Amino acid sequence: MRLSVSRSLPFALTATLFLAASRPGQTPAKLEQELDAQFLEATSGGSPGLAVLVKKDGKVLLKKGYGVRELRRKVRISADTDFRLASCTKQFTAMAAMLLVADGKLDYQENLTEILPAFPAYGRAITVRHLLNHTSGLPDYEDLMERAEKQQGKTWSPERQIRDDEVLALLEKETRGKFAPGSRWEYSNSGYVLLGLIVKERSGKPFARFLRERIFAPLGMEGTLVFEKGQNEVPRRAYGHSKIDNRFVETDQSPTSATQGDGGVYSNLEDLSKWDDALRDHTLLGEKEFAPALAPAALPPGAEAKLAEDAPASMRGRPVAYGFGWFLDLQGPEPVAWHYGDTMGFKSAIVRGLGDGVSVIVLSNRTDMDPQSVAMRVAGEIR
């Protein structure tokens, strides 16, 4: 999601150089020692911080928090601290859609007008598969918000946030997409908001309830939820922060913080470790049923350039593809599925080796760092 304050480069760069200097194959104790040397100093004095989980073959090698959840009470970050996942939510939204396909209640080739009959004619060419792999061509709802506010005045704010049904209403006012579905790849928060609404339509349950009943509860992810302001509370919640004029300021909510399918999940290291185990063990879906999530989207010649351009800076130069809710690097020496989240006050990264059993998760409630770079480099340390 785009509405975030620019990160301060020095800390992000320091973390990158520090981890680049470490040696592959080091012991967990040595890795912890080196991470401590970096992050204990960076979070000294009660600063916001991060939580890091490192696993290999299902075994936890490191699970540790640095810094505080918020500046008011300065409660320390721990393994059960809940962070907003931002776009790392998309892997749960994709799983929800895949579960409905397995239930026979949804088909990857169904189009938007079949599922949402009021959607305009341009939705006839947009399939569920297009939504899942970001090839739908849907307009960006943040662009539509900006256009609407130019016409009707200020409408949305951190206190009056846009809701999923309002995103749908904005998209329904359009007469065409940005490009023909399947002809290009372009990251689409709009598509994942619609997927959340499709889950609600086809399951007969609110998106948040479906995730709780079909994913979170069965896996014992007790602290994970879709945050709905005024309707539920996030346990052990971390609040987002940005560094402005060399001091941290709480920047926890934006006008787009209430949308669900594209970025509304809060979770923690303890629960995400269970999620990682479930993916490896095929607890929710069999290996064959889950395979489409790890299959690169078929793109026309030249479309890969846009996909690579939209990857975070730390991933530039690597082979990159997209499945269902996961970026993919299947051409490197170690196949990897990964995703990052970036929103007001929070950054997150989940990196999963598909062949070597290595998983690294980094959650941060400050925007002056690069969790994706940290996660990828830590993964390289223990291979």
NUDREN-509298 format. One record per residue (C-alpha): x, y, z; residue number from 1; residue in one letter. Coordinates in Angstrom, 2 decimals. Each point is the difference from the previous one (the first is absolute). Layout:
<nodes>
      east     north        up   pos   code
         X         Y         Z   NUM      A
...
</nodes>
This chain:
<nodes>
      east     north        up   pos   code
      0.00      0.00      0.00     1      M
      1.35      3.39     -0.95     2      R
     -0.88      2.45      2.76     3      L
      3.17     -0.12      2.07     4      S
      2.57      2.54      1.12     5      V
      3.37     -0.37     -1.72     6      S
      2.51     -1.98      2.04     7      R
      3.23      1.47      1.27     8      S
      2.70     -1.55     -2.17     9      L
      2.92     -0.21      2.46    10      P
     -1.47     -2.74      2.23    11      F
     -1.27     -2.04     -2.94    12      A
      3.41      0.23     -1.62    13      L
      1.83     -0.85      3.23    14      T
     -2.07     -3.15      0.45    15      A
      0.67     -1.06     -3.58    16      T
      3.76      0.50      0.26    17      L
      0.16     -1.71      3.38    18      F
     -1.73     -3.14     -1.18    19      L
      1.91     -0.04     -3.26    20      A
      3.20     -0.28      2.01    21      A
     -1.14     -3.12      1.84    22      S
      0.96     -3.49     -1.12    23      R
     -2.32     -2.63     -1.48    24      P
     -0.58     -3.10      2.09    25      G
      0.66      1.59      3.37    26      Q
     -1.50     -1.38      3.20    27      T
     -3.27      1.35      1.48    28      P
      1.94      1.29      3.01    29      A
      2.37      1.96     -2.22    30      K
     -2.89      1.34     -2.07    31      L
     -1.80      1.18      3.14    32      E
      3.17      1.64      1.28    33      Q
      0.45      1.94     -3.21    34      E
     -3.66      1.01     -0.23    35      L
      0.15      1.14      3.62    36      D
      3.01      2.15     -0.76    37      A
     -1.99      1.72     -2.76    38      Q
     -3.51      0.26      1.34    39      F
      0.51      0.41      3.75    40      L
      1.91      3.16     -0.73    41      E
     -2.54      1.20     -2.55    42      A
     -2.88     -0.48      2.47    43      T
      1.75      1.24      3.13    44      S
     -1.77      2.71      1.93    45      G
     -3.43     -1.50     -0.49    46      G
     -0.32      0.41     -3.76    47      S
     -2.51     -1.88     -2.18    48      P
      1.57     -3.08     -1.46    49      G
     -0.52     -3.40     -1.56    50      L
     -0.53     -3.70      0.58    51      A
      2.03     -2.69     -1.79    52      V
     -0.76     -3.71     -0.48    53      L
      2.48     -2.38     -1.63    54      V
     -0.90     -3.66     -0.69    55      K
      1.47     -2.94     -1.82    56      K
     -1.86     -3.24     -0.70    57      D
     -2.69      0.98      2.48    58      G
      2.48      0.65      2.82    59      K
      0.15      3.49      1.50    60      V
      3.57      1.31      0.00    61      L
     -0.74      3.55      1.12    62      L
     -3.12      1.75      1.25    63      K
      0.63      3.41      1.49    64      K
     -1.38      3.51      0.39    65      G
      1.87      3.29      0.05    66      Y
     -1.35      3.36      1.14    67      G
     -3.47      0.95      1.26    68      V
     -3.58     -0.47     -1.19    69      R
     -0.85      3.67      0.48    70      E
      1.53      3.12      1.53    71      L
     -2.58      0.68      2.71    72      R
      0.62     -2.96      2.32    73      R
      3.14     -1.38     -1.66    74      K
     -1.06     -3.65      0.27    75      V
      2.69     -2.15     -1.59    76      R
     -0.63     -1.79     -3.28    77      I
     -0.22     -3.76      0.42    78      S
     -0.85     -3.05     -2.12    79      A
     -3.73      0.49      0.64    80      D
     -0.07      3.72     -0.88    81      T
     -2.51      0.62     -2.80    82      D
      1.14      2.10     -2.97    83      F
     -2.02      1.14     -2.97    84      R
      1.13     -2.24     -2.85    85      L
     -1.03      2.42     -2.75    86      A
      0.41     -1.79     -3.36    87      S
      1.20     -3.23      1.62    88      C
     -3.76     -0.33      0.59    89      T
     -0.34     -0.95     -3.66    90      K
      1.23     -3.56      0.61    91      Q
     -2.95     -0.55      2.37    92      F
     -2.45      1.54     -2.47    93      T
      1.35     -2.26     -2.73    94      A
     -0.31     -3.04      2.29    95      M
     -3.63      0.93      0.76    96      A
     -0.80      0.10     -3.73    97      A
      1.79     -3.31     -0.55    98      M
     -1.96     -1.63      2.82    99      L
     -3.24      1.08     -1.68   100      L
      1.23     -1.47     -3.28   101      V
      0.70     -3.26      1.85   102      A
     -3.52      0.21      1.48   103      D
     -1.46      0.30     -3.50   104      G
     -1.40      3.46      0.78   105      K
      2.35      1.96     -2.26   106      L
      1.89     -0.53     -3.25   107      D
      3.22      1.67     -1.10   108      Y
     -1.51      0.69     -3.44   109      Q
     -3.16      1.70      1.28   110      E
     -0.21      3.66     -0.87   111      N
     -0.96      2.96      2.14   112      L
     -3.45      0.50     -1.49   113      T
     -0.91     -3.63      0.71   114      E
      0.88      0.45      3.67   115      I
     -0.98      3.66      0.46   116      L
     -2.84      0.56     -2.53   117      P
     -0.10      3.77      0.55   118      A
      3.61      0.39     -1.11   119      F
      0.39      1.89     -3.33   120      P
      0.57     -1.72     -3.33   121      A
      3.77      0.35      0.15   122      Y
     -0.07     -2.62      2.77   123      G
     -1.13     -2.70     -2.43   124      R
      3.59     -0.54     -1.12   125      A
      1.47      0.02      3.53   126      I
      0.21     -3.44      1.60   127      T
      0.76     -1.10      3.55   128      V
      3.37     -1.19     -1.28   129      R
      0.76      3.50     -1.31   130      H
     -0.80      1.44      3.42   131      L
      2.22     -2.51      1.78   132      L
      3.07      0.57     -2.15   133      N
     -0.32      3.78     -0.56   134      H
     -0.78     -0.10     -3.71   135      T
     -3.57      1.36      0.22   136      S
      0.65      3.56     -1.16   137      G
     -2.38      1.38      2.64   138      L
      0.39      3.71      0.76   139      P
      1.95      0.78      3.17   140      D
     -2.53      0.91      2.66   141      Y
      2.36      2.54      1.58   142      E
      0.11      1.84     -3.33   143      D
     -3.80     -0.10     -0.08   144      L
     -0.15      1.35      3.57   145      M
      2.22      2.91     -1.02   146      E
     -2.14      0.76     -3.03   147      R
     -3.22     -0.21      2.01   148      A
      1.32      2.37      2.66   149      E
      0.99      2.54     -2.64   150      K
     -3.63      0.02     -1.10   151      Q
     -1.84     -0.23      3.32   152      Q
      2.49      1.18      2.59   153      G
      1.78     -1.83      2.77   154      K
     -1.85     -3.25      0.69   155      T
      2.37     -2.46      1.66   156      W
      2.46      0.38      2.86   157      S
      1.64     -2.14      2.71   158      P
     -3.21      0.50      1.98   159      E
     -2.38     -0.52     -2.92   160      R
      1.64     -2.82     -1.92   161      Q
     -1.13     -1.40     -3.33   162      I
     -1.78     -3.35      0.27   163      R
     -0.04     -2.92     -2.40   164      D
     -3.51      0.74     -1.25   165      D
      1.08      3.57     -0.80   166      E
      2.97     -1.34     -1.99   167      V
     -2.45     -2.16     -1.94   168      L
     -2.25      3.03     -0.60   169      A
      2.95      1.98     -1.39   170      L
      0.94     -2.85     -2.33   171      L
     -3.62     -0.36     -1.14   172      E
     -0.02      3.64     -1.15   173      K
      2.77     -0.77     -2.49   174      E
     -0.69     -1.14     -3.55   175      T
      3.31     -1.69     -0.75   176      R
      3.16     -1.32      1.62   177      G
      3.58      1.20     -0.40   178      K
      0.84     -2.74     -2.50   179      F
     -1.47     -3.16     -1.48   180      A
     -0.05     -2.77      2.62   181      P
      2.96     -2.33     -0.38   182      G
      1.90      2.35     -2.31   183      S
      2.16      1.52      2.76   184      R
      1.02     -0.46      3.62   185      W
     -0.65      2.83      2.44   186      E
     -0.25     -0.32      3.77   187      Y
     -3.61      0.55      0.98   188      S
     -1.34      0.71      3.47   189      N
     -3.37      0.48     -1.70   190      S
      0.06     -3.63     -1.14   191      G
      0.59     -1.34      3.49   192      Y
     -2.70      2.20      1.53   193      V
     -2.37     -1.56     -2.54   194      L
      1.26     -3.49      0.88   195      L
     -0.95      0.67      3.61   196      G
     -3.49      1.00     -1.15   197      L
     -0.19     -3.10     -2.23   198      I
      0.84     -2.20      3.00   199      V
     -2.87      1.64      1.86   200      K
     -2.39     -0.42     -2.95   201      E
      0.75     -3.66     -0.66   202      R
      0.43     -1.19      3.59   203      S
     -2.95      1.91      1.40   204      G
      2.23      1.23      2.83   205      K
      1.87      3.26      0.60   206      P
      3.60     -0.21     -1.16   207      F
      1.37      0.35      3.54   208      A
     -2.21     -2.82      1.27   209      R
      0.93     -2.29     -2.89   210      F
      3.70      0.47      0.69   211      L
     -0.52     -0.64      3.69   212      R
     -2.09     -3.15     -0.50   213      E
      1.90     -1.55     -2.92   214      R
      3.61      1.10      0.62   215      I
      0.79      1.64      3.33   216      F
     -2.01     -2.19      2.39   217      A
      0.89     -3.37     -1.59   218      P
      3.70      0.90      0.16   219      L
     -0.17      1.33      3.57   220      G
      0.88      3.53     -1.09   221      M
     -1.71      1.53      3.01   222      E
      1.49      3.49     -0.27   223      G
     -0.61      0.45     -3.74   224      T
     -2.98      1.91     -1.35   225      L
     -1.34      2.38     -2.58   226      V
     -0.14      3.30      1.88   227      F
     -3.35      1.76     -0.21   228      E
      0.18      3.36      1.74   229      K
     -2.72      0.35      2.62   230      G
     -1.01     -3.67     -0.32   231      Q
      2.99     -1.90      1.41   232      N
      3.31      0.56      1.74   233      E
      3.48     -1.17     -0.93   234      V
      1.62     -1.84      2.94   235      P
      3.51      1.09      1.00   236      R
     -0.10      2.50     -2.84   237      R
      3.02      1.78     -1.42   238      A
     -0.69      3.51     -1.25   239      Y
      1.63      1.32     -3.15   240      G
      2.63      2.75      0.02   241      H
      1.94      2.13     -2.45   242      S
      3.17      1.97      0.55   243      K
     -0.67      3.65     -0.68   244      I
      2.58      2.73      0.71   245      D
      2.19     -2.63      1.69   246      N
     -2.66     -1.04      2.51   247      R
     -2.60     -2.75     -0.02   248      F
     -3.63      1.00     -0.43   249      V
     -2.95     -2.38      0.25   250      E
     -1.42     -0.44     -3.52   251      T
     -2.24     -2.97      0.56   252      D
     -3.01      0.56     -2.25   253      Q
     -0.63      1.46     -3.44   254      S
     -3.16      0.60     -2.07   255      P
      0.48     -3.50     -1.51   256      T
      0.65     -1.93      3.22   257      S
     -3.51     -1.50      0.16   258      A
      0.08     -1.96     -3.26   259      T
      0.31     -3.71      0.66   260      Q
      1.02     -2.36     -2.79   261      G
      3.00      2.08     -1.06   262      D
      1.53      0.72      3.40   263      G
     -2.26     -0.29      3.05   264      G
      1.50     -2.94      1.93   265      V
      1.95      0.38      3.26   266      Y
      2.17     -2.87      1.17   267      S
      3.11     -0.94      1.98   268      N
      3.03     -2.30     -0.16   269      L
     -1.60     -2.78      2.02   270      E
     -3.00     -0.20     -2.32   271      D
      1.93      0.50     -3.21   272      L
      2.24     -2.90      0.97   273      S
     -3.15     -2.16      0.11   274      K
     -1.01      1.38     -3.41   275      W
      3.41     -0.88     -1.38   276      D
     -0.30     -3.56      1.36   277      D
     -3.47     -0.36     -1.52   278      A
      1.27      1.06     -3.43   279      L
      2.86     -2.50      0.13   280      R
     -2.20     -2.80      1.31   281      D
     -2.94      0.80     -2.35   282      H
     -2.33      0.13      3.00   283      T
     -2.68      2.15     -1.65   284      L
      0.38     -1.04     -3.63   285      L
      1.65     -3.02     -1.58   286      G
      3.20      0.49     -1.94   287      E
     -1.79     -0.22     -3.35   288      K
     -2.74      2.44      1.07   289      E
      2.57      2.50      1.25   290      F
      2.26     -0.31     -3.06   291      A
     -1.62      2.95     -1.91   292      P
      1.16      2.37      2.75   293      A
      3.61     -0.83     -0.88   294      L
     -0.46     -0.02     -3.77   295      A
      1.22      3.20     -1.72   296      P
     -2.69      1.99     -1.79   297      A
      0.16     -0.43     -3.76   298      A
      1.02      3.38     -1.39   299      L
      0.47      1.29     -3.55   300      P
      3.51      0.96     -1.14   301      P
      1.31      3.09      1.75   302      G
     -2.49     -0.10      2.87   303      A
      2.63     -1.36      2.39   304      E
      1.72      3.38     -0.01   305      A
     -2.87      1.64      1.89   306      K
     -0.05     -2.81      2.53   307      L
      3.72      0.40      0.67   308      A
     -0.43      3.79      0.23   309      E
     -2.64     -0.35      2.72   310      D
      2.17     -2.27      2.15   311      A
      1.71      1.65      3.00   312      P
      3.49      1.36     -0.56   313      A
      1.59     -2.90      1.86   314      S
     -1.44     -2.44     -2.58   315      M
      1.09      1.87     -3.13   316      R
      2.07     -2.09     -2.35   317      G
     -1.48     -3.31      1.17   318      R
     -2.37     -2.09     -2.14   319      P
     -3.51      0.93      1.11   320      V
     -3.44     -1.40     -0.78   321      A
     -3.38      0.03      1.76   322      Y
     -2.35     -2.84      0.91   323      G
     -3.05      0.34      2.26   324      F
      0.91      2.33      2.86   325      G
      3.73     -0.73     -0.32   326      W
      2.92      1.47     -1.90   327      F
      2.17     -2.82     -1.34   328      L
      3.64     -0.53     -0.86   329      D
      0.09     -3.46     -1.53   330      L
      3.10      0.46     -2.16   331      Q
      2.58      0.72      2.67   332      G
      2.12     -2.64      1.73   333      P
     -2.63     -0.26      2.77   334      E
     -3.68      0.38     -1.06   335      P
     -1.69      2.58      2.21   336      V
     -3.54      1.27      0.61   337      A
     -0.18      3.37      1.68   338      W
     -2.11      3.07      0.65   339      H
      0.48      3.37      1.58   340      Y
     -2.36      2.46      1.66   341      G
      0.38      3.78      0.10   342      D
     -2.62      2.30      1.43   343      T
     -0.43      2.89      2.41   344      M
      2.38     -0.69      2.89   345      G
      0.71     -3.67     -0.79   346      F
      2.24     -2.13     -2.18   347      K
      0.04     -3.80     -0.19   348      S
      1.59     -2.84     -1.93   349      A
     -0.59     -3.74     -0.22   350      I
      2.59     -2.10     -1.88   351      V
     -0.44     -3.77     -0.47   352      R
      2.53     -2.27     -1.65   353      G
     -1.89     -2.54     -2.08   354      L
      2.75     -2.57     -0.05   355      G
      2.28      0.59      2.97   356      D
     -2.57      0.34      2.79   357      G
      1.21      3.48      0.97   358      V
     -2.57      2.62      1.09   359      S
      0.67      3.52      1.26   360      V
     -2.66      2.43      1.20   361      I
      0.72      3.63      0.93   362      V
     -2.71      2.29      1.36   363      L
      0.67      3.67      0.76   364      S
     -1.98      2.88      1.48   365      N
      2.36      2.62     -1.38   366      R
      0.47      1.02     -3.62   367      T
      3.71      0.84     -0.04   368      D
      1.12     -3.56     -0.69   369      M
     -0.20     -2.59     -2.77   370      D
     -1.36     -3.31      1.39   371      P
      0.13     -1.63     -3.43   372      Q
      3.74      0.55     -0.25   373      S
      0.50     -1.23      3.57   374      V
     -2.11     -3.12     -0.60   375      A
      1.71     -0.95     -3.26   376      M
      3.47      0.46      1.41   377      R
     -0.75     -1.87      3.22   378      V
     -1.37     -2.86     -2.11   379      A
      3.31     -0.08     -1.84   380      G
      1.86     -0.14      3.31   381      E
     -1.38     -3.34      1.10   382      I
     -0.12     -1.93     -3.28   383      R
</nodes>
